[in-house]
């Protein structure tokens, strides 16, 4: 569509039935760029007219109810309007008009395909994320959320959307329904949208971990993440032709103390695999992003050092790498197994079911 393409049945040059949602919902600036004056726009939006006023400064170029996609596009146009001091430069006809704004919260999760978020067409509220410095009010179906530091947007179709972890945190912040929170967090991990650690980190940044609706949901999230990581580990071993290990076992010195559990163990090669599926830990509120001393990490490090002193090679695999770099992780494990022939024999350990 060019600047000379018709836009409307009554204004020479607007198409009668715009096929693209971006041509059915336009901002005042975009209409001006197409040669439509403010007076002409107002006339088109009179009762019984072919257009309607969807949001402040945003117009729907047909008289019927807006679709979910039209509402999303309109919300971004509203949130993306430049401040009055920056509106002198005319918008180009192809300018999307979104600025730095992006969809977040439940609406973003619906765009990502979350079943727990419902259908895009059924959304009653659309959360949009804008820089903290924007002076913009929530209005009608648009809820404006502000961020001190904007995340990088992900393109879902033609729309800029907050990353899954940020969208989840914004959705959780807007609900007190514990069952809904649990469904959203569990689906995020189960369907491979993101890793548990990233979600917990974002919830911590938003100071949401202490909410009653969140506490139990995070436990379910971590359990789901652990199960998903174990399934990926099983698949990696079998799909890449690695020898079958002993799964989920505890190692113990004969007549001595327990050495700890591992997720997979090859006794002939003295190689153990341990999934790093721990939840991240953070400092108290007011110390955002600053890690505190983690006893769980210290215990894992001590266990690994003890096993390696006994001649057992410990390979730590993260859930994210198992998801994104399974081939590479299989090579790491295979290399450790092959290197066993060149090492001194490991100490004898008992292997017990965990």
QUIDA-V820004 format. One record per residue. N is the residue number from 1. OMEGA is omega in radians with two decimals (* if undefined). Layout:
# QUIDA-V820004
N|OMEGA / N|OMEGA
This chain:
# QUIDA-V820004
1|-3.13 / 2|-3.11 / 3|-3.11 / 4|-3.13 / 5|3.13 / 6|-3.09 / 7|-2.96 / 8|3.13 / 9|-3.08 / 10|3.10 / 11|-3.12 / 12|3.07 / 13|3.03 / 14|-3.04 / 15|-3.09 / 16|-3.13 / 17|3.14 / 18|-3.08 / 19|-3.05 / 20|-3.14 / 21|3.13 / 22|3.08 / 23|3.09 / 24|3.11 / 25|-3.08 / 26|3.06 / 27|3.10 / 28|3.14 / 29|3.13 / 30|3.08 / 31|3.10 / 32|3.13 / 33|3.11 / 34|3.07 / 35|3.14 / 36|-3.10 / 37|3.10 / 38|3.13 / 39|3.12 / 40|3.11 / 41|3.13 / 42|3.14 / 43|3.13 / 44|-3.06 / 45|3.08 / 46|3.10 / 47|-3.10 / 48|-3.13 / 49|-3.05 / 50|-3.13 / 51|3.04 / 52|-3.14 / 53|-3.06 / 54|-3.13 / 55|3.09 / 56|3.12 / 57|-3.10 / 58|-3.01 / 59|3.09 / 60|-2.98 / 61|2.95 / 62|-3.03 / 63|-3.07 / 64|3.11 / 65|3.11 / 66|3.04 / 67|3.09 / 68|3.14 / 69|3.10 / 70|3.10 / 71|3.10 / 72|-3.14 / 73|3.13 / 74|3.12 / 75|3.13 / 76|3.09 / 77|3.11 / 78|-3.10 / 79|-3.09 / 80|3.13 / 81|3.09 / 82|3.07 / 83|-3.06 / 84|-3.11 / 85|-3.08 / 86|-3.07 / 87|-3.11 / 88|-3.12 / 89|-3.11 / 90|3.09 / 91|3.06 / 92|-3.12 / 93|-3.11 / 94|-3.13 / 95|-3.13 / 96|3.07 / 97|-3.08 / 98|-3.06 / 99|3.11 / 100|-3.04 / 101|3.09 / 102|3.10 / 103|3.10 / 104|3.10 / 105|-3.08 / 106|-3.13 / 107|3.11 / 108|-3.14 / 109|3.07 / 110|3.10 / 111|3.09 / 112|3.11 / 113|3.10 / 114|3.08 / 115|-3.11 / 116|-3.14 / 117|3.14 / 118|-3.08 / 119|3.13 / 120|-3.09 / 121|-3.07 / 122|-3.08 / 123|3.07 / 124|-3.12 / 125|3.10 / 126|3.09 / 127|3.06 / 128|-3.11 / 129|3.13 / 130|3.07 / 131|-3.08 / 132|-3.08 / 133|-3.12 / 134|3.04 / 135|-3.03 / 136|-3.10 / 137|2.97 / 138|-3.12 / 139|3.12 / 140|-3.08 / 141|-3.09 / 142|3.05 / 143|-3.10 / 144|3.06 / 145|-3.08 / 146|3.14 / 147|3.07 / 148|3.10 / 149|-3.08 / 150|3.05 / 151|3.05 / 152|-3.11 / 153|3.03 / 154|3.13 / 155|3.02 / 156|-2.95 / 157|-3.13 / 158|-2.99 / 159|3.01 / 160|-3.03 / 161|3.09 / 162|3.06 / 163|-3.05 / 164|-3.08 / 165|-3.14 / 166|3.12 / 167|3.10 / 168|-3.13 / 169|3.13 / 170|3.09 / 171|3.14 / 172|-3.13 / 173|-3.09 / 174|-3.14 / 175|3.06 / 176|-3.12 / 177|-3.07 / 178|-3.13 / 179|3.12 / 180|3.12 / 181|-3.14 / 182|-3.14 / 183|-3.12 / 184|-3.09 / 185|-3.14 / 186|3.14 / 187|-3.13 / 188|-3.11 / 189|-3.08 / 190|-3.10 / 191|3.00 / 192|3.12 / 193|-3.11 / 194|-3.13 / 195|-3.13 / 196|-3.10 / 197|-3.14 / 198|3.13 / 199|-3.14 / 200|3.12 / 201|-3.12 / 202|3.09 / 203|3.11 / 204|3.11 / 205|-3.13 / 206|-3.14 / 207|-3.11 / 208|-3.02 / 209|-3.11 / 210|-3.13 / 211|3.13 / 212|-3.10 / 213|-3.03 / 214|-3.00 / 215|-3.13 / 216|-3.14 / 217|3.12 / 218|3.07 / 219|3.11 / 220|3.11 / 221|-3.11 / 222|3.09 / 223|3.10 / 224|3.13 / 225|3.10 / 226|-3.13 / 227|3.13 / 228|3.13 / 229|3.11 / 230|3.12 / 231|3.11 / 232|3.10 / 233|3.09 / 234|-3.11 / 235|-3.14 / 236|-3.12 / 237|-3.04 / 238|-3.09 / 239|-3.13 / 240|3.00 / 241|3.08 / 242|3.08 / 243|3.14 / 244|-3.14 / 245|2.91 / 246|-3.03 / 247|3.01 / 248|-3.10 / 249|3.06 / 250|3.12 / 251|-3.10 / 252|3.04 / 253|3.12 / 254|3.14 / 255|-3.08 / 256|-3.08 / 257|3.05 / 258|-3.13 / 259|3.13 / 260|-3.14 / 261|3.05 / 262|-3.08 / 263|3.09 / 264|-3.11 / 265|3.06 / 266|-3.03 / 267|-3.11 / 268|-3.14 / 269|-3.09 / 270|3.11 / 271|3.11 / 272|3.04 / 273|3.11 / 274|3.09 / 275|3.09 / 276|-3.10 / 277|3.13 / 278|3.02 / 279|3.08 / 280|3.11 / 281|-3.11 / 282|3.14 / 283|-3.13 / 284|3.09 / 285|-3.10 / 286|3.10 / 287|-3.01 / 288|3.05 / 289|-3.08 / 290|-3.07 / 291|3.04 / 292|3.13 / 293|-3.03 / 294|3.13 / 295|-3.14 / 296|3.11 / 297|-3.14 / 298|3.13 / 299|3.12 / 300|-3.12 / 301|3.13 / 302|3.12 / 303|-3.11 / 304|-3.14 / 305|3.14 / 306|-3.14 / 307|-3.10 / 308|3.03 / 309|3.10 / 310|3.11 / 311|3.13 / 312|3.10 / 313|3.14 / 314|3.10 / 315|3.12 / 316|3.13 / 317|3.10 / 318|3.09 / 319|-3.12 / 320|3.14 / 321|3.08 / 322|-3.14 / 323|-2.99 / 324|-3.02 / 325|-3.08 / 326|3.13 / 327|-3.13 / 328|-3.12 / 329|3.06 / 330|3.11 / 331|3.12 / 332|-3.13 / 333|-3.14 / 334|3.12 / 335|3.12 / 336|3.13 / 337|-3.12 / 338|-3.11 / 339|-3.09 / 340|-3.10 / 341|-3.10 / 342|-3.11 / 343|3.01 / 344|3.13 / 345|3.14 / 346|3.06 / 347|3.13 / 348|3.07 / 349|3.05 / 350|-3.14 / 351|-3.07 / 352|3.07 / 353|-3.11 / 354|*
